[in-house]
Amino acid sequence: MILKNINLIDGTGKEVQQGVDIKIDHNVIAEIGKNLTGDNIIEGNGQYLLPGMIDSHVHVMLEMEPLENRLSTPFSYNFYKAIDHLKRTVDAGVTTVRDALGADLGIKEAVNDGIILGPRLQISVNALTITGGHGDSYTKSSIHLPLLQDDYPGMPNGLCDGVNEVRKKAREMLRAGADVLKVHATGGVTSATDHPDYTQFSLEELKVIVEEAQFRNNRKVMAHAQGLQGVKQCIEAGIHSIEHGIYLDDEAVKLMKEKEMYLVPTLLAPLSVIEFAAELGMSENSINKSKQVMQDHIESFKKAHQAGVKIAMGTDAGVFKHGTNLRELELMVEHGMTEMEAIIASTKTAAECLGYDDELGTIEVGKKADFILLDQNPLKDIAVLRDPQKIKVVSIDGKIVKDIR
């Protein structure tokens, strides 16, 4: 396949390369240049080509909805809904995701085998959480209302307390096919019995999770970490990426930079909880906590960005509507990034965070042919990326999976 006459934003930070051709051979970018020839020609006509976007924090099995809907939905129906979530994600220009809880090995393999259309999936299966913590489905009424059904074959329950339980639960997740381990190191916005600032898991427990991940070919740990003390424990334990990072101080930011940790800020999550509260069926508790953390979240993002912490784009899609993922870039630009920095965070840096940088994240010879095409230049107006109708072509692994030109 030859892509002719495109304006290339390659994800490395280079300026736009105008009027170039790209040759794709066996699903890999084989050549970038001028006047390339071949049989299967796609005329770019001056459109803008970018690497496929990478969302480092999603929940493809979940989309928040009113409690009545959740209680009246058969368990297996959620898998069929996930097919739509995955398609909307691809249509939005997202070609790779890291699922932060909910997607099991069956969903991943169904996508890999082409049974259903979806982005490339890196999965955590289920998150490790303490009794009474973020992820414990216990409510003030003493009724358990899980966001996602677990404890079914291939989806271990994530509750664990103490070093021995934590070690065993980490091993269960890895046995179930987890590519990355997910831990709830603090409370959260959507949980009923805690607060984002609450610290969860001891330092010793966190170190055990990191150790078990490293035993499996040096796999990584991603930590839902919003409160400052919890973030600092994650830093000391050797966690790979801090998810959300709502409350950061100068010391935490300095240590993250020194240890080359990643921040996945998910700026879109609390904003969407507030904007779509009624439609999503969010509780007053969650709405109030979202309002409380909003400005601190923005300030922590700014602090990390200014200090040079590695920032990988992630959204928490599933807490809100799938397919709206790339609005996150608009928020990152609004709060201090340049348009190019937001694109790099969503491609090159995100690929590095997921450990895929040898084959994804930039448009370079030898990389897999994941790309998107759009008419407008996102460096002039990053907001064009938020509208899936503006994403005209999507390719995953050299296969055109969306074409609405």
MOWOKA-V339583 format. One line per field, one symbol per residue. phi: phi as a letter, one per 20 degrees, with the letter a starting at -180 (. if undefined). burial: b if it has 16 or more other C-alpha atoms within 10 Angstrom, else e. Layout:
phi->???
burial->???
This chain:
phi->.dedldeedeneoffgeemddcddclmcfebcaclfcreeddfelmfedcggfcdebccfecbgbgggfffddggfgfffffffgfffffgfnedbcdeeqpeefffgfffgemfceafgddddmcefbegndfofefdfemeecffcfcmdgncffefacngffffffgffffffofebedceebfbfeeedbcgefecmegffffffffffffellfdcdcfbdfffffffffffnfeceenlfdddfffffffffeledddflffffffgffdgffemfffgfffffffegffffffggffffenffddfbcmgofcffndgffgfffffgdpffgffffffecgffffgemdffccobebgnefeebccbfeeffebfffffdgfeeecccclndfdbbdf
burial->bbbbbbbbbbbbeeebeebbbbbbeebbbbbbeeebeeeeeeebebbbbbbbbbbbbbbbbbbbbeeeebeeeeeeebeeebbbbbbbbbbbbbbbbbbbbbbbbebbeebeeeebbbbbbbbbbbbbbbebbbbbbbeeeeeeeebbeeeeebbbbbbbbebeebbebbbbbbebbbbbbbbbbbbbbbbbbbbbbbbbbbbebbbbbbbbbeeeeebbbbbbbbbbbbbbbbbebbbbbbbbbbbbeeebbbebbeeebbbbbbbbbbbbbbeebeebbbbeebbebbeebbeebbbbbbbbbeeebbbbbbbbbbbbbbbbbbbbbbbbbeebbbbbbbbbbbbbbbbbbbeebebbbbbbbbbbbbbbbbbbbbbeebbbbbbbebbbbbbbbbeebbeee
